[in-house]
Structure formats: C-alpha cells, structure tokens
Amino acid sequence: MDFGVVSWAGKLLPTLTYTLPVVGEVDLKPYVIGLVLFLGLSVLFKLVQLVVVARLKAFSKRTRTDIDDVVIGAIAGIRPWVYMLMALYIALQPFGLPSGVARLATFIFLFAVVWQAIEIVVRFIDYAATRLLEKDEDGDGVPDPNTANASHLVALLARIVLWVLGLLFVLSNLGIEVTSLVAGLGIGGIAIAFALQGILSDLFSSFSLYFDKPFRIGDYIVIGEHSGTVERIGIKTTRLKTLQGEELVVSNAELTAARVQNFKKMKERRVTFRFGVLYETPYEKVREIPSIVARLFEVQERARLDRVHFTSFGDSALLFDVVYYVESPDYTDYLDIQQRVNLDLLDKFAEVGIEFAYPTQTVYVKQ
C-alpha cells in the first residue's frame, strides 16, 4: 500500500546517514520519518476524535432525536489502539519490509479496521433493533422481555454476518482468492444446516414466538399435560416454572407445533359447578334453591352469577348447575371465591333445612 505523504516527507528531509560502531553506515531518514508519522498521526487521530465528539455533543443538545447519541457513542467508542495501529502501519511504509512481514502487517491493519467498523455498525443495528422490536405492549413503562430477547438475537445474527463479510474482505485484500472459499462455505453451510436442523428449527421458532406473540414472560400457559409460568424465552428453549416449583424446559420448535393455552390473556374466568340435594327435600324448598344461590353471589366480590338451574334428576339426587364468572384471571382468586361459595351454601342450606345428597340406593321389598 503506497502513501504519498511518505515519499513527500522523504524528499523534504536531508540525508541522515551516519556511521555507527559495529553496525556500520546507517540511513536514519526512514526511522525519523516513521517515528514522526506514528506520533503525528496518533495525536491527529485523537484530536479529530475529540473535536468531532465535542461538536456532535453540542449539536445533540439542540435536537430531540436520540440517533445523534448513537453517532457520538460510535465515534467516541473508537479504540485508541485501532488508530495507533493505523498510524504504525503508515509509519512502517518507509522501511523495506520483507514480503512476509509486510503481508502480516497488512493483515493486522485490515483486521483492526474491519473490527472497529463492525463495532460501529453493530451499534446502529442495536439501536434500530431496540427501536423497532423492543416495545412496551402492556403500557407499564417496561419493554417486554420477550422483545428484548428478539432484538438481542437480531444483533447476534447481524454480528455473525458482518464478521463473515469482514473476514472475506480482509482475505480478498491480501490477494487470497475467495471465490472458491465462498463456494466451500456454501456447501459447508448446507451440510451444517442438515446436521443442525434441530437447533436451527428452534432458532427460527424463537423468531416465530416473537412475531406471533402467543405468550410473554410472566404468562401462565398450559402445554398438553404440563403448565407453568413463562420465565425465559431463549434462542433454543423456553423455560417455565411449574406450580410444584421446578423448572420445565421446552424446545421452541415443540411450542410452535403444540396447542398452547394462555391463561394470562384471560380477562375473566367462567366457572361451572354442580351440586345435588336429597329427593326427600320438600318441593317449596327446591324452588327456593336458585334464589338462595343468587343471593349468595350478590355479596361475593369479583364474582358475577350467570345462571343457576335445576337441570336433572340424578340417580340419588336432584341436580343443580351453577355458572358464574370470576372477574380476575388469577387462579387463586377463583379458588378463594369457590371456597366462599361452598361454605356459604353449607351454612345457608343448614339454616333452611336443605341437605346435600350423597350416593345412596333405596331398596323396596315387596311382600
């Protein structure tokens, strides 16, 4: 790589040839040019960085958008060792380096530049993914953790793609033929895809879970025979905390193929239960039972009676069906209300002389 400033500086400086003991005659001009270039360019890069950052910070105070903060962070995040390597690479040009050493220096220089460029691009990708994917869907001021996982996954995939392209760029500039390498990567990618199809299936299923949003972290879901609260949605698996307290790990591919019941989405719970009274219960008291049940629900908080009917004649009882709504998705609230209803029924029926039925069989003997 040729830099015109090196040739120009070489013409300005006088001859600096000296005879040193043991070493002999040495031309110090390349060393002086290299040292001046290294120090000067290092200081220049640092000053440019500070000036640009200061100007952008002053400009950002007059704007409402936050994209300028990302630009400031990207420029301020340029590592000193990166521009010092760039300065060192330029400073080494006056020296006639062997081809192997020159090739290694070029590789280090290009790798540092590509690494820093990828870090800058990833900053903007993180910003875009955060703005587009991380959303506060329930209005509580906190982004949904599921969307945060999705944005992190997008940033990870983008980083992998950028590194592949960056390494190909470095190798291409070193004179290495990358066409066959790209073809080999394609064939190898197909083989890897077949070998890792289970993992890739879970990976794409995690994207499906984000975009379709069948559930979020904190939701209580039922999958077949298993149920639990969603604690984490990862790249490969989703983790649930069951009612017994253990952690249940389910693959994302299985979740996208299974039938999932999400109880967190439920605004209210419909409850149906049945009870029976003795056949010996007087007719007038049987007629009063629906109104007795209705009055019990009038004093229940977060419960709304839908209907109560004398529905059928059982083998050993007169059967009543009760349907009501619990105005809460919480399962514990439902249990509390059902318990109060049961206790009130026991108390009220004991008060009016109505007995609950139990399995009995009456045998009539004809003589």
N, C-alpha and C positions, 0 to 999 in steps of 0.2 A: 504494500500500500504506500503510495507516494504522497508526501505532504510538501507543498511548495514552500511553506514557511521555513522548512529545514534547509533547502537549497539557498533561499534568500538570506538566512542568517549566516550560512557558511560563507557567502560572498562578502558580507559586511565585516566579519571578524578577520583580523590579520593572522598570519601564520603563527601557530603556537607550538612549534616543535622544540623539544628540549631533550637533552641527553641525560639520562638517569643512570645511576650506578646499577650494574647487573642487568637491568632491563635494556639499556641502550637508548637509541633515539626513539622518542615517543611523540606523536602529534596529539596534543591535548585539546585541539579545537572541537572534536566530536564530543568529548566529555563535558566541556564547558557549555556547548550548545544543548546537550541532553539535560544537564543539571538546570540550566536556565529555563528550558522548556518545561521540565517537570514541575519546578517550583512555581513558575509563572502561570502555567495552565491550571495547576491545583488551586492557586489563590483566585484566579479569574473565574473558574467554575463555581467556587464557593461564593464569591461576591455576586455573581449573576444570580445564583440561587437565592441569596438573602435579599437582593434588590427586588427580584420578581415576586417573592413571597410577600415582602413588605407592601409592594404596590397592590397586589391582589387582596391583601387583608384590608387595605384602605378602601379599595373598590367594593369589597364584600359588605362593608358597613352601610353602603348606600343601596343595597339590593335586598330583596325579600326572599329570593330563591336560595336553596342550600347547595346547588350544584357547584357554586364557586368555592364552597368549603371543601368539596371533594377535590377540586383542582389544586387548591392550596395544599391540602394534605398530600396529594400525589407529588407535587414539586418539592415540598418540604421533606417528603419521605425518601428522596433520592439519597442513597448511602454515600458517605464521603469516600469509601474505598472504591466505589464504582468510578467516580470521576478521577480519582487518583490513579486507578489502573489505566484509564483512558489517557491521562497525562503521561504516565510512564510508557505506554505503548508508543505515543507520539515521540517522546524523548529518546526512545531507543532507535529511531529511524536513522540518525547519523551513523550508527555503528553498522558495520557489515556483518550482520549475524549469520551464522550457518543456517542452511535451509531448514534443518530440523528444529533449531531453536526459534527461528522466525515463524515457522508453522505453529509451534506451541504457543508463542506469544500472541499470534493472531487468534488462535482458538480461545485463549483466556480472555482476550479483549472482546471478542464477539460474544462469548458466553456471558460475560458481565453485563454487556449492553442488552442482550436479549433478556437476561434475568430481570434487570431493572425495568425494561419495557413491559414485561409480563406483569410485574408487580403493580405498575401504574394502570395497565388495562384492567387488571382484576379489581382494583379499587372502584373503577367506573362500573364494572359488571356487578359488584356487590351493591353499589348504590342503586343501579337500575333494578336489580332483583328485589332489594328491600322495598323500593317504592312501588313496584308492580305486584309483588307477591305477598309481602308481609302487610296484612290488613287487620284492622280492629273490627271484626264482624259482629261482635255482640255489644259494642258500644261501651265497654268498661274501661277504655283507655289503654288496654294492654293488647298487643298483637297476639293473634292466635299462635301458640307454639307450633302447631302443625304447619302453618305458613312459613314460620322461621326455619323449620327443617327443610322445607321445599326450596327456599332461597339459598340455604347453605349447600344443598345438593346441586343446584344450578351453578353456583360459584365453583364447586369442586369439579364438575364436568368441564366447565369453561377453562379452568386452570389446566386440566389434563390435555385438552385440545390445544391450548396455547403452547404448552411445553413441547408437544409433538411437532407443531409447526415451527417453533423456535429452534429445536434441535435440527430439523431438516434444513432450516435457513443457515445455521452455523456450518453444517457439513457441506452444504452446497457452496458456500463462500470459501471453504477450504479446498475446493477443487474435487470433492468426492462426488461421484455420480450417484444421485439419489433416486433416479427413476426406478432402477431395479430394487432399491431399498423400499420405495413406496409400494411397488408390486408385491414384494415379500411381506410387507406389513399388512397388505390387504388379504393375502392368502392366510397369513398367520392370524389375522383378526377373525376370519371366518372360522378357522379351527378353534380359536379360543372361545368364540361365541357358542359353538356347538358344545364345547367342554363345560362352559359356564352358563348354559342356558337356564338352569335353575336360579342361579344368582341374578342373571340379567332379567329373568321373569319377575323376581321380587323387586328389582330396581325399578323397572317400568311400572310395576304395580304400585310402588310408592308414589310415583307421579300421578297415577290414576286416583289414588286415595286423596291426593291434594286437590286435584282439579274437580273431582266429583264430590268430595267432602261428605261421605256417608256418616262420618263421625269426626269428633275432635278430641283433643286431650281433655280429660275430665268427664267425658260422656260415659254413661253406664250402658254397655251393649251386651247382647246375647248372641253367641255364635254356636248354633247346634246345641250341644249339651253343656257348653261352657259359657260363663258370663263373668263380667268384671268391669272395673273402671279403667279407661284408657289412660296409661301413664306416659307412654312414649311411642311415637311413630317414627321408626328408623328407616334406613335405606333398604334393609332386608326383612326386618321383622317389626311387629307391633307388640308391645308389652302391656298386659292387663294385670290389675291387682284384683284378685277374686275376693268374694265375701269371706272366705276362710283365711285370707291374708297372704297366700302365696302368690308368686309372680307366674303368670301364664304367658308364654312366648308363642306367638302365632305368626307364620310367614305371611308376608303381604300378598303373595300370589293366592294363598288359601282364602284370605279375607275378600279379595276381589271376586272370587268364584263362589263364595258362600252366601247364604241368606243371613243378613245381619239385622237384628232388632236393636234400635237405638232408643232407649227409654229417656234419654236426656231431651230429646226433641219433643217429648210428650208434654203438652200443656196441662192436661188433667188426665186422671185415670178412671176408667169405667170398671166398676166392681159389681159382680153378681154373686149372691149367695142365697141359700135355700135353708129353710127350717120347717119342721113339722110339729103339729100338735096332735094330742090324742083324739081318737074318734069319739070318745066319750065327752068331748068338750061341747057345752050347750051351743045351740045354733046362734043365739044372740051374741055370745062371746066370740064366736068365729067371725061374725060380721064386723065386730069391733076391731079385729086384729089389724087390718090395713090402716085404720085411723090411728091406732096406738103406735104403729111403726112410723107413720108420717109425723106424729107429734115428737117422737124421739129425735128425728132428723132436724126438726126446727131449731133445736138447741145445739146441734153439732157445728163446730166451726170448720170451715173449709170442706164441707160436705154438702152435696145437693142431691136430694132424692129424685129419682126419675120415675119409678113406679114400684108398686107392691101389689101382688095379686095372689089370690087363692087359685092355684093353677091345676092341681090334680089330686086324685085320691091314690095315695100310696098303699103299699101292702099293709103297713101298720101305722099310717099317719095321714093327716090332712096336710098337704104340702103347699107352702107359700114361697114364691120367688120374689126377691128384693133386688132392685137395680138402683145404684146410686153412683155419683161422680165425686171423686176426691179432687179438689181444686189445687192440686200440687203434684208434680212429677216424682216427688221423693217417696221411696218405698216405705220408709219408716213412718211417714205421715199417714200412709194408708193403713199400716198395721195399728197405729195408735187409734185411728178413727174406728176401725173394725172392732178393736178391743172394747172401746167405749160403747159402741152399739150393742155388742154381745152382752156386756154387763148390764146395760140399761134394759135390754129385753128380759134378761133373767129377773131383774128387780121388778119390772112392771108386771110381767106375767105372774110372778109370785104374789104380787099385790092384788090382782084381779082374779086370781084363781085359775089361771090357764097353765096347763102342764105341757112341757115338751114331750114329744113322742120318742120312743126308743124301740128298737126291733123287738116285736112281740108276735106271738102266734096264739090265737084262741081256738081251742078245740071244743066243739059241741058234740056231745054224746047223745044220740037219740035212743031212747029206751022204748 
